[in-house]
Amino acid sequence: MTTDSNGGQQPGDIPPQASLIEYPSAFPIKVMGAMQDGFAEAIVSLVQGFDPDFHAGKMEMRPSRNGNYLGLTVTVWITSREQLDDLYRALTSHPMVKVVL
């Protein structure tokens, strides 16, 4: 956040506690990993721990141009910032995941 010379907020500043995401909502997350057996299934299983109604039909899969990586877009039902943060932490710490956006 920026402040002017008087210590006030500038127009358009977003307070740190504010969120641009409305809860609850369907939220797409992109997950990339090496093309390997079990990757998509592992991500579905992990995501179901945060959104029990999630299933593979809610996931888009795109292989990389050379077929070395698989990009997944999972659209999950998010009810809070805490749930979203926990899901991101779980995805980024998974050994098969290279990138989460």
Backbone as XML, in Angstrom:
<?xml version="1.0"?>
<chain id="A" units="angstrom">
  <residue number="1" name="MET">
    <atom name="N" x="0.848" y="-1.156" z="0.000"/>
    <atom name="CA" x="0.000" y="0.000" z="0.000"/>
    <atom name="C" x="0.894" y="1.219" z="0.000"/>
  </residue>
  <residue number="2" name="THR">
    <atom name="N" x="0.523" y="2.233" z="-0.751"/>
    <atom name="CA" x="1.311" y="3.457" z="-0.781"/>
    <atom name="C" x="0.630" y="4.520" z="0.068"/>
  </residue>
  <residue number="3" name="THR">
    <atom name="N" x="1.446" y="5.437" z="0.556"/>
    <atom name="CA" x="0.894" y="6.532" z="1.355"/>
    <atom name="C" x="1.374" y="7.842" z="0.780"/>
  </residue>
  <residue number="4" name="ASP">
    <atom name="N" x="0.589" y="8.880" z="0.997"/>
    <atom name="CA" x="1.034" y="10.196" z="0.569"/>
    <atom name="C" x="1.896" y="10.804" z="1.671"/>
  </residue>
  <residue number="5" name="SER">
    <atom name="N" x="2.328" y="12.053" z="1.488"/>
    <atom name="CA" x="3.213" y="12.685" z="2.469"/>
    <atom name="C" x="2.540" y="12.856" z="3.817"/>
  </residue>
  <residue number="6" name="ASN">
    <atom name="N" x="1.229" y="12.793" z="3.856"/>
    <atom name="CA" x="0.511" y="12.922" z="5.122"/>
    <atom name="C" x="0.220" y="11.573" z="5.765"/>
  </residue>
  <residue number="7" name="GLY">
    <atom name="N" x="0.693" y="10.470" z="5.152"/>
    <atom name="CA" x="0.477" y="9.149" z="5.718"/>
    <atom name="C" x="-0.850" y="8.528" z="5.347"/>
  </residue>
  <residue number="8" name="GLY">
    <atom name="N" x="-1.623" y="9.139" z="4.449"/>
    <atom name="CA" x="-2.932" y="8.617" z="4.054"/>
    <atom name="C" x="-2.827" y="7.642" z="2.900"/>
  </residue>
  <residue number="9" name="GLN">
    <atom name="N" x="-3.882" y="6.890" z="2.694"/>
    <atom name="CA" x="-3.930" y="5.947" z="1.585"/>
    <atom name="C" x="-4.159" y="6.683" z="0.280"/>
  </residue>
  <residue number="10" name="GLN">
    <atom name="N" x="-3.634" y="6.123" z="-0.777"/>
    <atom name="CA" x="-3.856" y="6.649" z="-2.118"/>
    <atom name="C" x="-5.137" y="6.063" z="-2.682"/>
  </residue>
  <residue number="11" name="PRO">
    <atom name="N" x="-5.836" y="6.769" z="-3.567"/>
    <atom name="CA" x="-7.030" y="6.209" z="-4.208"/>
    <atom name="C" x="-6.677" y="4.920" z="-4.943"/>
  </residue>
  <residue number="12" name="GLY">
    <atom name="N" x="-7.536" y="3.927" z="-4.834"/>
    <atom name="CA" x="-7.301" y="2.652" z="-5.516"/>
    <atom name="C" x="-6.518" y="1.653" z="-4.700"/>
  </residue>
  <residue number="13" name="ASP">
    <atom name="N" x="-5.965" y="2.050" z="-3.549"/>
    <atom name="CA" x="-5.251" y="1.104" z="-2.696"/>
    <atom name="C" x="-6.233" y="0.101" z="-2.106"/>
  </residue>
  <residue number="14" name="ILE">
    <atom name="N" x="-5.800" y="-1.133" z="-1.994"/>
    <atom name="CA" x="-6.622" y="-2.182" z="-1.409"/>
    <atom name="C" x="-6.026" y="-2.531" z="-0.057"/>
  </residue>
  <residue number="15" name="PRO">
    <atom name="N" x="-6.816" y="-2.420" z="1.002"/>
    <atom name="CA" x="-6.288" y="-2.780" z="2.322"/>
    <atom name="C" x="-5.836" y="-4.232" z="2.338"/>
  </residue>
  <residue number="16" name="PRO">
    <atom name="N" x="-4.800" y="-4.585" z="3.102"/>
    <atom name="CA" x="-4.269" y="-5.942" z="3.108"/>
    <atom name="C" x="-5.301" y="-7.010" z="3.460"/>
  </residue>
  <residue number="17" name="GLN">
    <atom name="N" x="-6.284" y="-6.700" z="4.296"/>
    <atom name="CA" x="-7.267" y="-7.698" z="4.698"/>
    <atom name="C" x="-8.370" y="-7.872" z="3.650"/>
  </residue>
  <residue number="18" name="ALA">
    <atom name="N" x="-8.456" y="-6.966" z="2.664"/>
    <atom name="CA" x="-9.490" y="-7.066" z="1.638"/>
    <atom name="C" x="-9.117" y="-8.149" z="0.632"/>
  </residue>
  <residue number="19" name="SER">
    <atom name="N" x="-10.125" y="-8.709" z="-0.011"/>
    <atom name="CA" x="-9.888" y="-9.746" z="-1.004"/>
    <atom name="C" x="-10.625" y="-9.390" z="-2.282"/>
  </residue>
  <residue number="20" name="LEU">
    <atom name="N" x="-10.012" y="-9.674" z="-3.413"/>
    <atom name="CA" x="-10.664" y="-9.465" z="-4.692"/>
    <atom name="C" x="-11.522" y="-10.667" z="-5.066"/>
  </residue>
  <residue number="21" name="ILE">
    <atom name="N" x="-11.430" y="-11.731" z="-4.286"/>
    <atom name="CA" x="-12.185" y="-12.956" z="-4.534"/>
    <atom name="C" x="-13.422" y="-12.947" z="-3.644"/>
  </residue>
  <residue number="22" name="GLU">
    <atom name="N" x="-14.566" y="-13.229" z="-4.239"/>
    <atom name="CA" x="-15.789" y="-13.340" z="-3.454"/>
    <atom name="C" x="-15.970" y="-14.788" z="-3.031"/>
  </residue>
  <residue number="23" name="TYR">
    <atom name="N" x="-16.341" y="-14.988" z="-1.775"/>
    <atom name="CA" x="-16.557" y="-16.334" z="-1.248"/>
    <atom name="C" x="-18.029" y="-16.504" z="-0.924"/>
  </residue>
  <residue number="24" name="PRO">
    <atom name="N" x="-18.603" y="-17.638" z="-1.159"/>
    <atom name="CA" x="-18.025" y="-18.781" z="-1.875"/>
    <atom name="C" x="-18.059" y="-18.552" z="-3.384"/>
  </residue>
  <residue number="25" name="SER">
    <atom name="N" x="-17.201" y="-19.269" z="-4.108"/>
    <atom name="CA" x="-17.179" y="-19.179" z="-5.561"/>
    <atom name="C" x="-16.414" y="-20.352" z="-6.165"/>
  </residue>
  <residue number="26" name="ALA">
    <atom name="N" x="-16.674" y="-20.576" z="-7.445"/>
    <atom name="CA" x="-15.903" y="-21.563" z="-8.199"/>
    <atom name="C" x="-14.607" y="-20.873" z="-8.605"/>
  </residue>
  <residue number="27" name="PHE">
    <atom name="N" x="-13.472" y="-21.499" z="-8.287"/>
    <atom name="CA" x="-12.173" y="-20.857" z="-8.491"/>
    <atom name="C" x="-11.263" y="-21.783" z="-9.287"/>
  </residue>
  <residue number="28" name="PRO">
    <atom name="N" x="-10.795" y="-21.352" z="-10.467"/>
    <atom name="CA" x="-9.898" y="-22.195" z="-11.262"/>
    <atom name="C" x="-8.449" y="-22.082" z="-10.780"/>
  </residue>
  <residue number="29" name="ILE">
    <atom name="N" x="-7.784" y="-23.214" z="-10.686"/>
    <atom name="CA" x="-6.368" y="-23.266" z="-10.308"/>
    <atom name="C" x="-5.645" y="-24.090" z="-11.358"/>
  </residue>
  <residue number="30" name="LYS">
    <atom name="N" x="-4.533" y="-23.569" z="-11.849"/>
    <atom name="CA" x="-3.728" y="-24.296" z="-12.833"/>
    <atom name="C" x="-2.588" y="-25.006" z="-12.118"/>
  </residue>
  <residue number="31" name="VAL">
    <atom name="N" x="-2.432" y="-26.286" z="-12.435"/>
    <atom name="CA" x="-1.415" y="-27.124" z="-11.802"/>
    <atom name="C" x="-0.617" y="-27.794" z="-12.910"/>
  </residue>
  <residue number="32" name="MET">
    <atom name="N" x="0.707" y="-27.709" z="-12.842"/>
    <atom name="CA" x="1.555" y="-28.358" z="-13.842"/>
    <atom name="C" x="2.493" y="-29.342" z="-13.180"/>
  </residue>
  <residue number="33" name="GLY">
    <atom name="N" x="2.715" y="-30.443" z="-13.878"/>
    <atom name="CA" x="3.639" y="-31.456" z="-13.407"/>
    <atom name="C" x="4.180" y="-32.250" z="-14.569"/>
  </residue>
  <residue number="34" name="ALA">
    <atom name="N" x="5.169" y="-33.073" z="-14.304"/>
    <atom name="CA" x="5.736" y="-33.932" z="-15.337"/>
    <atom name="C" x="4.672" y="-34.918" z="-15.805"/>
  </residue>
  <residue number="35" name="MET">
    <atom name="N" x="4.713" y="-35.255" z="-17.092"/>
    <atom name="CA" x="3.797" y="-36.246" z="-17.641"/>
    <atom name="C" x="4.186" y="-37.597" z="-17.063"/>
  </residue>
  <residue number="36" name="GLN">
    <atom name="N" x="3.381" y="-38.107" z="-16.145"/>
    <atom name="CA" x="3.655" y="-39.397" z="-15.528"/>
    <atom name="C" x="2.357" y="-40.045" z="-15.074"/>
  </residue>
  <residue number="37" name="ASP">
    <atom name="N" x="2.372" y="-41.355" z="-15.016"/>
    <atom name="CA" x="1.190" y="-42.089" z="-14.577"/>
    <atom name="C" x="0.808" y="-41.657" z="-13.166"/>
  </residue>
  <residue number="38" name="GLY">
    <atom name="N" x="-0.479" y="-41.447" z="-12.967"/>
    <atom name="CA" x="-0.988" y="-41.148" z="-11.642"/>
    <atom name="C" x="-1.019" y="-39.680" z="-11.265"/>
  </residue>
  <residue number="39" name="PHE">
    <atom name="N" x="-0.452" y="-38.803" z="-12.099"/>
    <atom name="CA" x="-0.407" y="-37.379" z="-11.749"/>
    <atom name="C" x="-1.813" y="-36.796" z="-11.629"/>
  </residue>
  <residue number="40" name="ALA">
    <atom name="N" x="-2.634" y="-36.940" z="-12.653"/>
    <atom name="CA" x="-3.985" y="-36.368" z="-12.628"/>
    <atom name="C" x="-4.805" y="-36.968" z="-11.488"/>
  </residue>
  <residue number="41" name="GLU">
    <atom name="N" x="-4.693" y="-38.266" z="-11.290"/>
    <atom name="CA" x="-5.443" y="-38.928" z="-10.227"/>
    <atom name="C" x="-5.019" y="-38.422" z="-8.851"/>
  </residue>
  <residue number="42" name="ALA">
    <atom name="N" x="-3.717" y="-38.178" z="-8.668"/>
    <atom name="CA" x="-3.209" y="-37.671" z="-7.395"/>
    <atom name="C" x="-3.758" y="-36.272" z="-7.110"/>
  </residue>
  <residue number="43" name="ILE">
    <atom name="N" x="-3.846" y="-35.445" z="-8.150"/>
    <atom name="CA" x="-4.354" y="-34.086" z="-7.964"/>
    <atom name="C" x="-5.847" y="-34.115" z="-7.656"/>
  </residue>
  <residue number="44" name="VAL">
    <atom name="N" x="-6.597" y="-34.973" z="-8.353"/>
    <atom name="CA" x="-8.030" y="-35.109" z="-8.055"/>
    <atom name="C" x="-8.222" y="-35.510" z="-6.595"/>
  </residue>
  <residue number="45" name="SER">
    <atom name="N" x="-7.476" y="-36.484" z="-6.139"/>
    <atom name="CA" x="-7.588" y="-36.958" z="-4.762"/>
    <atom name="C" x="-7.253" y="-35.847" z="-3.769"/>
  </residue>
  <residue number="46" name="LEU">
    <atom name="N" x="-6.194" y="-35.099" z="-4.030"/>
    <atom name="CA" x="-5.786" y="-34.017" z="-3.143"/>
    <atom name="C" x="-6.872" y="-32.944" z="-3.081"/>
  </residue>
  <residue number="47" name="VAL">
    <atom name="N" x="-7.374" y="-32.537" z="-4.246"/>
    <atom name="CA" x="-8.382" y="-31.478" z="-4.306"/>
    <atom name="C" x="-9.672" y="-31.908" z="-3.610"/>
  </residue>
  <residue number="48" name="GLN">
    <atom name="N" x="-10.027" y="-33.174" z="-3.711"/>
    <atom name="CA" x="-11.246" y="-33.658" z="-3.059"/>
    <atom name="C" x="-11.183" y="-33.506" z="-1.541"/>
  </residue>
  <residue number="49" name="GLY">
    <atom name="N" x="-9.995" y="-33.434" z="-0.981"/>
    <atom name="CA" x="-9.860" y="-33.184" z="0.444"/>
    <atom name="C" x="-10.296" y="-31.783" z="0.842"/>
  </residue>
  <residue number="50" name="PHE">
    <atom name="N" x="-10.331" y="-30.871" z="-0.128"/>
    <atom name="CA" x="-10.728" y="-29.486" z="0.126"/>
    <atom name="C" x="-12.105" y="-29.173" z="-0.445"/>
  </residue>
  <residue number="51" name="ASP">
    <atom name="N" x="-12.508" y="-29.933" z="-1.469"/>
    <atom name="CA" x="-13.814" y="-29.768" z="-2.108"/>
    <atom name="C" x="-14.359" y="-31.165" z="-2.390"/>
  </residue>
  <residue number="52" name="PRO">
    <atom name="N" x="-15.121" y="-31.738" z="-1.457"/>
    <atom name="CA" x="-15.602" y="-33.117" z="-1.603"/>
    <atom name="C" x="-16.444" y="-33.363" z="-2.855"/>
  </residue>
  <residue number="53" name="ASP">
    <atom name="N" x="-17.035" y="-32.317" z="-3.435"/>
    <atom name="CA" x="-17.843" y="-32.475" z="-4.639"/>
    <atom name="C" x="-17.012" y="-32.431" z="-5.920"/>
  </residue>
  <residue number="54" name="PHE">
    <atom name="N" x="-15.715" y="-32.185" z="-5.793"/>
    <atom name="CA" x="-14.854" y="-32.134" z="-6.979"/>
    <atom name="C" x="-14.704" y="-33.536" z="-7.570"/>
  </residue>
  <residue number="55" name="HIS">
    <atom name="N" x="-14.678" y="-33.605" z="-8.894"/>
    <atom name="CA" x="-14.439" y="-34.879" z="-9.583"/>
    <atom name="C" x="-13.661" y="-34.598" z="-10.863"/>
  </residue>
  <residue number="56" name="ALA">
    <atom name="N" x="-13.123" y="-35.647" z="-11.465"/>
    <atom name="CA" x="-12.261" y="-35.511" z="-12.639"/>
    <atom name="C" x="-12.952" y="-34.799" z="-13.795"/>
  </residue>
  <residue number="57" name="GLY">
    <atom name="N" x="-14.274" y="-34.872" z="-13.868"/>
    <atom name="CA" x="-15.003" y="-34.179" z="-14.928"/>
    <atom name="C" x="-14.922" y="-32.667" z="-14.825"/>
  </residue>
  <residue number="58" name="LYS">
    <atom name="N" x="-14.498" y="-32.159" z="-13.674"/>
    <atom name="CA" x="-14.342" y="-30.717" z="-13.469"/>
    <atom name="C" x="-12.899" y="-30.273" z="-13.749"/>
  </residue>
  <residue number="59" name="MET">
    <atom name="N" x="-12.115" y="-31.133" z="-14.353"/>
    <atom name="CA" x="-10.696" y="-30.849" z="-14.589"/>
    <atom name="C" x="-10.401" y="-30.842" z="-16.087"/>
  </residue>
  <residue number="60" name="GLU">
    <atom name="N" x="-9.660" y="-29.849" z="-16.524"/>
    <atom name="CA" x="-9.195" y="-29.790" z="-17.904"/>
    <atom name="C" x="-7.734" y="-30.241" z="-17.924"/>
  </residue>
  <residue number="61" name="MET">
    <atom name="N" x="-7.372" y="-31.012" z="-18.951"/>
    <atom name="CA" x="-5.988" y="-31.493" z="-19.070"/>
    <atom name="C" x="-5.408" y="-31.042" z="-20.407"/>
  </residue>
  <residue number="62" name="ARG">
    <atom name="N" x="-4.182" y="-30.514" z="-20.366"/>
    <atom name="CA" x="-3.482" y="-30.102" z="-21.573"/>
    <atom name="C" x="-2.024" y="-30.538" z="-21.510"/>
  </residue>
  <residue number="63" name="PRO">
    <atom name="N" x="-1.625" y="-31.434" z="-22.396"/>
    <atom name="CA" x="-0.207" y="-31.814" z="-22.434"/>
    <atom name="C" x="0.620" y="-30.682" z="-23.046"/>
  </residue>
  <residue number="64" name="SER">
    <atom name="N" x="1.888" y="-30.609" z="-22.661"/>
    <atom name="CA" x="2.785" y="-29.624" z="-23.253"/>
    <atom name="C" x="3.065" y="-29.993" z="-24.706"/>
  </residue>
  <residue number="65" name="ARG">
    <atom name="N" x="3.619" y="-29.085" z="-25.441"/>
    <atom name="CA" x="3.892" y="-29.287" z="-26.865"/>
    <atom name="C" x="4.709" y="-30.552" z="-27.123"/>
  </residue>
  <residue number="66" name="ASN">
    <atom name="N" x="5.716" y="-30.789" z="-26.301"/>
    <atom name="CA" x="6.580" y="-31.965" z="-26.491"/>
    <atom name="C" x="6.128" y="-33.174" z="-25.667"/>
  </residue>
  <residue number="67" name="GLY">
    <atom name="N" x="5.041" y="-33.016" z="-24.919"/>
    <atom name="CA" x="4.514" y="-34.126" z="-24.148"/>
    <atom name="C" x="5.279" y="-34.455" z="-22.886"/>
  </residue>
  <residue number="68" name="ASN">
    <atom name="N" x="6.136" y="-33.531" z="-22.428"/>
    <atom name="CA" x="6.911" y="-33.778" z="-21.206"/>
    <atom name="C" x="6.157" y="-33.396" z="-19.941"/>
  </residue>
  <residue number="69" name="TYR">
    <atom name="N" x="5.203" y="-32.480" z="-20.079"/>
    <atom name="CA" x="4.465" y="-31.961" z="-18.928"/>
    <atom name="C" x="2.969" y="-32.043" z="-19.194"/>
  </residue>
  <residue number="70" name="LEU">
    <atom name="N" x="2.212" y="-32.040" z="-18.094"/>
    <atom name="CA" x="0.763" y="-32.031" z="-18.189"/>
    <atom name="C" x="0.250" y="-30.856" z="-17.372"/>
  </residue>
  <residue number="71" name="GLY">
    <atom name="N" x="-0.561" y="-30.014" z="-18.004"/>
    <atom name="CA" x="-1.200" y="-28.895" z="-17.323"/>
    <atom name="C" x="-2.629" y="-29.265" z="-16.985"/>
  </residue>
  <residue number="72" name="LEU">
    <atom name="N" x="-3.001" y="-29.043" z="-15.747"/>
    <atom name="CA" x="-4.356" y="-29.324" z="-15.289"/>
    <atom name="C" x="-4.989" y="-28.028" z="-14.806"/>
  </residue>
  <residue number="73" name="THR">
    <atom name="N" x="-6.241" y="-27.832" z="-15.151"/>
    <atom name="CA" x="-6.998" y="-26.742" z="-14.571"/>
    <atom name="C" x="-8.105" y="-27.373" z="-13.747"/>
  </residue>
  <residue number="74" name="VAL">
    <atom name="N" x="-8.034" y="-27.152" z="-12.448"/>
    <atom name="CA" x="-9.047" y="-27.684" z="-11.537"/>
    <atom name="C" x="-9.894" y="-26.509" z="-11.068"/>
  </residue>
  <residue number="75" name="THR">
    <atom name="N" x="-11.199" y="-26.633" z="-11.204"/>
    <atom name="CA" x="-12.104" y="-25.588" z="-10.747"/>
    <atom name="C" x="-12.772" y="-26.090" z="-9.480"/>
  </residue>
  <residue number="76" name="VAL">
    <atom name="N" x="-12.415" y="-25.448" z="-8.373"/>
    <atom name="CA" x="-12.858" y="-25.906" z="-7.055"/>
    <atom name="C" x="-13.834" y="-24.906" z="-6.441"/>
  </residue>
  <residue number="77" name="TRP">
    <atom name="N" x="-14.694" y="-25.399" z="-5.566"/>
    <atom name="CA" x="-15.632" y="-24.552" z="-4.841"/>
    <atom name="C" x="-14.938" y="-24.089" z="-3.571"/>
  </residue>
  <residue number="78" name="ILE">
    <atom name="N" x="-14.623" y="-22.813" z="-3.528"/>
    <atom name="CA" x="-13.876" y="-22.227" z="-2.426"/>
    <atom name="C" x="-14.838" y="-21.437" z="-1.543"/>
  </residue>
  <residue number="79" name="THR">
    <atom name="N" x="-14.769" y="-21.682" z="-0.241"/>
    <atom name="CA" x="-15.673" y="-21.005" z="0.683"/>
    <atom name="C" x="-14.978" y="-19.971" z="1.574"/>
  </residue>
  <residue number="80" name="SER">
    <atom name="N" x="-13.634" y="-19.971" z="1.592"/>
    <atom name="CA" x="-12.922" y="-19.013" z="2.437"/>
    <atom name="C" x="-11.487" y="-18.831" z="1.951"/>
  </residue>
  <residue number="81" name="ARG">
    <atom name="N" x="-10.886" y="-17.747" z="2.381"/>
    <atom name="CA" x="-9.483" y="-17.478" z="2.064"/>
    <atom name="C" x="-8.587" y="-18.548" z="2.681"/>
  </residue>
  <residue number="82" name="GLU">
    <atom name="N" x="-8.928" y="-18.970" z="3.880"/>
    <atom name="CA" x="-8.148" y="-20.000" z="4.561"/>
    <atom name="C" x="-8.143" y="-21.307" z="3.760"/>
  </residue>
  <residue number="83" name="GLN">
    <atom name="N" x="-9.309" y="-21.703" z="3.255"/>
    <atom name="CA" x="-9.408" y="-22.929" z="2.455"/>
    <atom name="C" x="-8.553" y="-22.808" z="1.199"/>
  </residue>
  <residue number="84" name="LEU">
    <atom name="N" x="-8.622" y="-21.666" z="0.519"/>
    <atom name="CA" x="-7.842" y="-21.453" z="-0.693"/>
    <atom name="C" x="-6.345" y="-21.489" z="-0.391"/>
  </residue>
  <residue number="85" name="ASP">
    <atom name="N" x="-5.927" y="-20.822" z="0.673"/>
    <atom name="CA" x="-4.507" y="-20.825" z="1.054"/>
    <atom name="C" x="-4.030" y="-22.240" z="1.386"/>
  </residue>
  <residue number="86" name="ASP">
    <atom name="N" x="-4.842" y="-22.984" z="2.125"/>
    <atom name="CA" x="-4.475" y="-24.356" z="2.484"/>
    <atom name="C" x="-4.358" y="-25.246" z="1.248"/>
  </residue>
  <residue number="87" name="LEU">
    <atom name="N" x="-5.267" y="-25.060" z="0.293"/>
    <atom name="CA" x="-5.215" y="-25.841" z="-0.950"/>
    <atom name="C" x="-3.954" y="-25.507" z="-1.737"/>
  </residue>
  <residue number="88" name="TYR">
    <atom name="N" x="-3.622" y="-24.226" z="-1.865"/>
    <atom name="CA" x="-2.395" y="-23.834" z="-2.559"/>
    <atom name="C" x="-1.166" y="-24.436" z="-1.874"/>
  </residue>
  <residue number="89" name="ARG">
    <atom name="N" x="-1.121" y="-24.409" z="-0.558"/>
    <atom name="CA" x="0.019" y="-24.988" z="0.167"/>
    <atom name="C" x="0.120" y="-26.489" z="-0.098"/>
  </residue>
  <residue number="90" name="ALA">
    <atom name="N" x="-1.014" y="-27.177" z="-0.079"/>
    <atom name="CA" x="-1.010" y="-28.626" z="-0.323"/>
    <atom name="C" x="-0.550" y="-28.936" z="-1.749"/>
  </residue>
  <residue number="91" name="LEU">
    <atom name="N" x="-1.025" y="-28.162" z="-2.709"/>
    <atom name="CA" x="-0.623" y="-28.395" z="-4.108"/>
    <atom name="C" x="0.860" y="-28.110" z="-4.315"/>
  </residue>
  <residue number="92" name="THR">
    <atom name="N" x="1.337" y="-26.980" z="-3.818"/>
    <atom name="CA" x="2.736" y="-26.616" z="-4.055"/>
    <atom name="C" x="3.708" y="-27.544" z="-3.335"/>
  </residue>
  <residue number="93" name="SER">
    <atom name="N" x="3.268" y="-28.188" z="-2.269"/>
    <atom name="CA" x="4.166" y="-29.103" z="-1.553"/>
    <atom name="C" x="4.078" y="-30.547" z="-2.067"/>
  </residue>
  <residue number="94" name="HIS">
    <atom name="N" x="3.157" y="-30.817" z="-2.987"/>
    <atom name="CA" x="3.026" y="-32.178" z="-3.521"/>
    <atom name="C" x="4.237" y="-32.499" z="-4.381"/>
  </residue>
  <residue number="95" name="PRO">
    <atom name="N" x="4.852" y="-33.669" z="-4.219"/>
    <atom name="CA" x="6.086" y="-34.000" z="-4.944"/>
    <atom name="C" x="5.928" y="-34.111" z="-6.467"/>
  </residue>
  <residue number="96" name="MET">
    <atom name="N" x="4.716" y="-34.329" z="-6.976"/>
    <atom name="CA" x="4.533" y="-34.451" z="-8.422"/>
    <atom name="C" x="4.254" y="-33.103" z="-9.097"/>
  </residue>
  <residue number="97" name="VAL">
    <atom name="N" x="4.025" y="-32.066" z="-8.302"/>
    <atom name="CA" x="3.647" y="-30.748" z="-8.828"/>
    <atom name="C" x="4.883" y="-29.880" z="-9.025"/>
  </residue>
  <residue number="98" name="LYS">
    <atom name="N" x="4.955" y="-29.261" z="-10.200"/>
    <atom name="CA" x="6.066" y="-28.344" z="-10.496"/>
    <atom name="C" x="5.651" y="-26.886" z="-10.304"/>
  </residue>
  <residue number="99" name="VAL">
    <atom name="N" x="4.425" y="-26.520" z="-10.761"/>
    <atom name="CA" x="3.962" y="-25.130" z="-10.733"/>
    <atom name="C" x="2.476" y="-25.102" z="-10.391"/>
  </residue>
  <residue number="100" name="VAL">
    <atom name="N" x="2.075" y="-24.098" z="-9.588"/>
    <atom name="CA" x="0.660" y="-23.868" z="-9.295"/>
    <atom name="C" x="0.390" y="-22.396" z="-9.543"/>
  </residue>
  <residue number="101" name="LEU">
    <atom name="N" x="-0.623" y="-22.112" z="-10.331"/>
    <atom name="CA" x="-1.012" y="-20.722" z="-10.625"/>
    <atom name="C" x="-2.461" y="-20.521" z="-10.272"/>
  </residue>
</chain>
